[in-house]
Amino acid sequence: MRAPQRVGRAGLPERVTIWEVGARDGLQNEGTVVPLAVKLEFLDRLAAAGLGVVEATSFVHPKWVPQLADADELLAAMTPRPGVRYPVLVPNERGLDRALAAGVRHIAIFASATETFARRNLNRSLDEQFAMFEPVVGRARAEGLTVRGYVSMCFGDPWEGEVAVDQVVAVGRRLVDMGCEQLSLGDTIGVGTPGHVQALIAAFRAAGVDLADLAVHFHDTYGQALANTLAALESGVTTVDASAGGLGGCPYARSATGNLATEDLVWMLDGLGVEHGVDLAALVATSVWMAERLGRPSPSRVVRALANADSAD
Amino acid sequence: MRAPQRVGRAGLPERVTIWEVGARDGLQNEGTVVPLAVKLEFLDRLAAAGLGVVEATSFVHPKWVPQLADADELLAAMTPRPGVRYPVLVPNERGLDRALAAGVRHIAIFASATETFARRNLNRSLDEQFAMFEPVVGRARAEGLTVRGYVSMCFGDPWEGEVAVDQVVAVGRRLVDMGCEQLSLGDTIGVGTPGHVQALIAAFRAAGVDLADLAVHFHDTYGQALANTLAALESGVTTVDASAGGLGGCPYARSATGNLATEDLVWMLDGLGVEHGVDLAALVATSVWMAERLGRPSPSRVVRALANADSAD
């Protein structure tokens, strides 16, 4: 079987926007630097497969993410497809300058829900991170850009352990008030479970954040990513982050595990009859091609199953 | 983090029975025959970890499953733990004779929801399979044994493609009428999605089968197993099949993919606050130990994450 039987159910959105993060969140964890030409082909194949939002790269300092040191070159060389958004991660004002120079129209900032991760990842306190983001978001909005706010460690923190829902909402609320049009609630270490997901979404709604302004971002470290996505859809969320082929760190290396695989998400949405616009076969072919470039199999179960089915033909 | 944050949600069962199939459904797909002593230790460690139902072996003909050719020896040598059930798969009357001789108290039969799989797996038509099961179930019940009926290919069939819900219910209903106390609805090839799961359960309820008499059995071929389990719990199912470490065929080989990993299920249930009685650390240690015996890493995400965390201590 190349597709699931379609049996819908009540209480789910009719349509979901998949926010494809493979080329940024996926590749940034790859040790081997991927050539620019491969990145360009990857981005174009993702867009050609029907993904309407393809996060392209990041303007984080090359010292931290050497993989994405070619962000300026990549954006200069990229041919965008009509109707497709190519957001770029922007860590600070220097990054925003580069994004504006490159003609970027959609940016994302990366915030932490916890004190420890703010200090470790941003070298700032939880409060200080907002001072860093404020001019970025303000200037970006003044230039007519859209701004997404990633909130990381929403469901647990490797140093602090449990993270209070109220704390996550307080961080997200400040980002919305600052001008972020969408929040992506990230389970950076993959520990969350479906009740937690629904409680967090309910808390954001209670704090006055619209469902349309919330996205979810799950990692599959503990195998929970797709169940958590189902829970988020049940709560009415309509934007889901995913990574083609489950890219996002080698699944066999310590502490480095992948994002929710876009293909596994698409399979579930196809079965549920939820529209998404992606051509699964084209996406699987793209992930198989990318896995060959990276020299290891995709961790996506759907990619493995369908690639094996193809080779058995 | 060694445990998820506990955030329950309404509408789920308070307690779930995990029906552990690793020693039977898991091992039967392993090419290398596992020594009897290892199997005995595996069964005992599973029971010691708190699993209350540990499927022990199968009396299928050794020609078909050489891995379980030692079923009689295994049952003779096994020391059952008090309060733990050790069901055994019984394909036919000859198997039942062996089970009765071994003092087995709980058996399972294995039926097909589709014509093609009945012919390929049982060498009988869909209708003829019932004639084979009838004396097995009748005699077993007369001897005071409990009988579970596995229904395979409930969500799709590799040869027939889509499988109608009504057809699955008709097969399951005949097994219940014959005397099966529980049905295990199997997604043998892992293609099902959550709406399909809920539709099938609703159809069984409409056909007069109690929720308490339904179990679900998911394979993770397309990454859907845990999301489907969540859907089944939402529908009120309280028995879930799972395999320690995700045993059930090598995840890297064509068409052979694992069962839902017990550890990944336990992680979700722990987060949801649904009781199950299993000690996750003891179970992970068992799966790590078993993976070493089999010479390859467990496909369970939780096992990999926690085993890596341990080695990082």
Boltz contact constraints between the chains, C-beta under 6 A:
constraints:
  - contact:
      token1: [A, 1]
      token2: [B, 156]
      max_distance: 6.0
  - contact:
      token1: [A, 1]
      token2: [B, 161]
      max_distance: 6.0
  - contact:
      token1: [A, 1]
      token2: [B, 191]
      max_distance: 6.0
  - contact:
      token1: [A, 4]
      token2: [B, 191]
      max_distance: 6.0
  - contact:
      token1: [A, 4]
      token2: [B, 193]
      max_distance: 6.0
  - contact:
      token1: [A, 5]
      token2: [B, 156]
      max_distance: 6.0
  - contact:
      token1: [A, 5]
      token2: [B, 162]
      max_distance: 6.0
  - contact:
      token1: [A, 5]
      token2: [B, 196]
      max_distance: 6.0
  - contact:
      token1: [A, 7]
      token2: [B, 195]
      max_distance: 6.0
  - contact:
      token1: [A, 7]
      token2: [B, 196]
      max_distance: 6.0
  - contact:
      token1: [A, 7]
      token2: [B, 199]
      max_distance: 6.0
  - contact:
      token1: [A, 8]
      token2: [B, 195]
      max_distance: 6.0
  - contact:
      token1: [A, 9]
      token2: [B, 195]
      max_distance: 6.0
  - contact:
      token1: [A, 9]
      token2: [B, 198]
      max_distance: 6.0
  - contact:
      token1: [A, 156]
      token2: [B, 1]
      max_distance: 6.0
  - contact:
      token1: [A, 156]
      token2: [B, 5]
      max_distance: 6.0
  - contact:
      token1: [A, 161]
      token2: [B, 1]
      max_distance: 6.0
  - contact:
      token1: [A, 162]
      token2: [B, 5]
      max_distance: 6.0
  - contact:
      token1: [A, 191]
      token2: [B, 1]
      max_distance: 6.0
  - contact:
      token1: [A, 191]
      token2: [B, 4]
      max_distance: 6.0
  - contact:
      token1: [A, 193]
      token2: [B, 4]
      max_distance: 6.0
  - contact:
      token1: [A, 193]
      token2: [B, 268]
      max_distance: 6.0
  - contact:
      token1: [A, 193]
      token2: [B, 271]
      max_distance: 6.0
  - contact:
      token1: [A, 193]
      token2: [B, 272]
      max_distance: 6.0
  - contact:
      token1: [A, 194]
      token2: [B, 230]
      max_distance: 6.0
  - contact:
      token1: [A, 195]
      token2: [B, 7]
      max_distance: 6.0
  - contact:
      token1: [A, 195]
      token2: [B, 8]
      max_distance: 6.0
  - contact:
      token1: [A, 195]
      token2: [B, 9]
      max_distance: 6.0
  - contact:
      token1: [A, 195]
      token2: [B, 272]
      max_distance: 6.0
  - contact:
      token1: [A, 196]
      token2: [B, 5]
      max_distance: 6.0
  - contact:
      token1: [A, 196]
      token2: [B, 7]
      max_distance: 6.0
  - contact:
      token1: [A, 198]
      token2: [B, 9]
      max_distance: 6.0
  - contact:
      token1: [A, 199]
      token2: [B, 7]
      max_distance: 6.0
  - contact:
      token1: [A, 221]
      token2: [B, 305]
      max_distance: 6.0
  - contact:
      token1: [A, 222]
      token2: [B, 267]
      max_distance: 6.0
  - contact:
      token1: [A, 222]
      token2: [B, 301]
      max_distance: 6.0
  - contact:
      token1: [A, 222]
      token2: [B, 302]
      max_distance: 6.0
  - contact:
      token1: [A, 222]
      token2: [B, 305]
      max_distance: 6.0
  - contact:
      token1: [A, 223]
      token2: [B, 226]
      max_distance: 6.0
  - contact:
      token1: [A, 223]
      token2: [B, 264]
      max_distance: 6.0
  - contact:
      token1: [A, 223]
      token2: [B, 301]
      max_distance: 6.0
  - contact:
      token1: [A, 226]
      token2: [B, 223]
      max_distance: 6.0
  - contact:
      token1: [A, 226]
      token2: [B, 227]
      max_distance: 6.0
  - contact:
      token1: [A, 227]
      token2: [B, 226]
      max_distance: 6.0
  - contact:
      token1: [A, 227]
      token2: [B, 227]
      max_distance: 6.0
  - contact:
      token1: [A, 227]
      token2: [B, 230]
      max_distance: 6.0
  - contact:
      token1: [A, 230]
      token2: [B, 194]
      max_distance: 6.0
  - contact:
      token1: [A, 230]
      token2: [B, 227]
      max_distance: 6.0
  - contact:
      token1: [A, 230]
      token2: [B, 230]
      max_distance: 6.0
  - contact:
      token1: [A, 254]
      token2: [B, 308]
      max_distance: 6.0
  - contact:
      token1: [A, 264]
      token2: [B, 223]
      max_distance: 6.0
  - contact:
      token1: [A, 267]
      token2: [B, 222]
      max_distance: 6.0
  - contact:
      token1: [A, 268]
      token2: [B, 193]
      max_distance: 6.0
  - contact:
      token1: [A, 271]
      token2: [B, 193]
      max_distance: 6.0
  - contact:
      token1: [A, 272]
      token2: [B, 193]
      max_distance: 6.0
  - contact:
      token1: [A, 272]
      token2: [B, 195]
      max_distance: 6.0
  - contact:
      token1: [A, 301]
      token2: [B, 222]
      max_distance: 6.0
  - contact:
      token1: [A, 301]
      token2: [B, 223]
      max_distance: 6.0
  - contact:
      token1: [A, 302]
      token2: [B, 222]
      max_distance: 6.0
  - contact:
      token1: [A, 305]
      token2: [B, 221]
      max_distance: 6.0
  - contact:
      token1: [A, 305]
      token2: [B, 222]
      max_distance: 6.0
  - contact:
      token1: [A, 308]
      token2: [B, 254]
      max_distance: 6.0
